[in-house]
Amino acid sequence: MSASVASQAGAAACPAWRDPARWHTATDVVAVLIALSMPWSTSLVGIFGVVLLIAIAPTVDLRAFWTLLKRPICVAPIALFCLALVGTLWSDAAWGARFYAVGPTAKLLVLPVLLYHFQRSTRGSWVFVAFVISCTLLMVMSWLVFAYPGLALRAPGPGEQGVFVKNYINQSQEFTLCAVGLSYPIVMLLREKRVLPAVLLIAIALSLFANMALVVVSRTAMVTVPIMFAVFALLHLRWRSIILIACATAALSVVAWYASPQLRWTAESFQRDYKLYMERNEPTSMGLRLEFWRKSLGFFAEAPLVGHGTGSTRGLFERVAVGGETQASGGVVGNPHNQTLNVAVQWGILGVAILYAMWLLHLLLFRGDGLANWIGLLVVVQNIFTSLFNSHIFDFHEGWMYVLGVGVAGGMALKGRLGTDMEPEPPVGP
């Protein structure tokens, strides 16, 4: 009897709960559920994240998993978590604050698990499809809430009309990732002359962009969308296509500018917020960020090598606060709204080096062609540039977007490199 036949016979003899194939399928389903629930619920993502670890445990080959853990793409996120844990030893914050600050880095430990599983799974694309479907449904709900505000689950804050759940920052991050991410399959479908599915995806992408332009606009999305499109164009399009798309994008941008008062108001708020901060020390969105960044650079200069320790940020801001809550200089936060500064204040140059190494290693992981490489690259690029204005590795929602996106796409990319067909794909420009 051959080894494969014996293996099949053994699997058939096993009870259902011990069948590795069933556990593999269960893990795929849980990953899909995480993608489906991410735009809607924070609690469900956390619950399904724990279930994912339970489901994958029976299928782990310890020797193969250990080999993967020793690769730099896994070492870097684990090292950032370990640094956060060790950084509690030299922090002056209360122990509760120290361990609370370790929590946001713990999700990075799921990343190697996802890389391991989807290096062996054939259903990674299910996760991407589930996320797009979920974001499309949320987009439809956003239009309905915009027309009928009473449908929202909570009273909308300033500039948050059309937000059904969570907040406009999370919603814009999801819509941006989906809308730009669809550009690759759209181009591939057009190249294969599959017009109907391409038109469907184009309609979804344009609807997502229209929602961001006409309903609720994120300044972070306004900055990052052009960068993400530029990355796609340079990697996957010919110069003629780039010029045509750039002209079409410019025309649509002009239409959106004049059609959307919300878009104009958001763009103009950059200058308005800066002026109010500089002249009156008012706690505007931009003014507070500039104040947080200025003070964080000072904290970093005080302890440049290993920082002030895990959870120390709020105490440092309390020490230098001046003027109360009505002044930008009186703002007290535990997050300086910049990923690099957030890491630098707590763990100094050592932490920044690990963070940048993780980003670079994950960028290099997605050097090839194909949907998985495009999605993975896009997730990393989006996280890097949005982290200029937020601490998106440590934020729950955006951090899980990074872990799920890089974990699933990275596993698929690793699997592709282990395949027998290693020939490069031709250009995908239409």
Disulfide bonds with the S-S distance in Angstrom:
none
